[in-house]
């Protein structure tokens, strides 16, 4: 997993694509929200956000 992030960072640094950083962070946060929201006690509170 660490190698994936280091390769991604090397790609963004070499190609000057630093605008991808916020997009990747938002996708990771949404993925974590889906994973933790579907199977936890805080699921009813997350569903009210949407």
Secondary structure, 3 states (H helix, E strand, C coil): CHHHHHHHHHHHHHHCCCCHHHHHHHHHHHHHHHHHHHCCCCHHHHHCCC
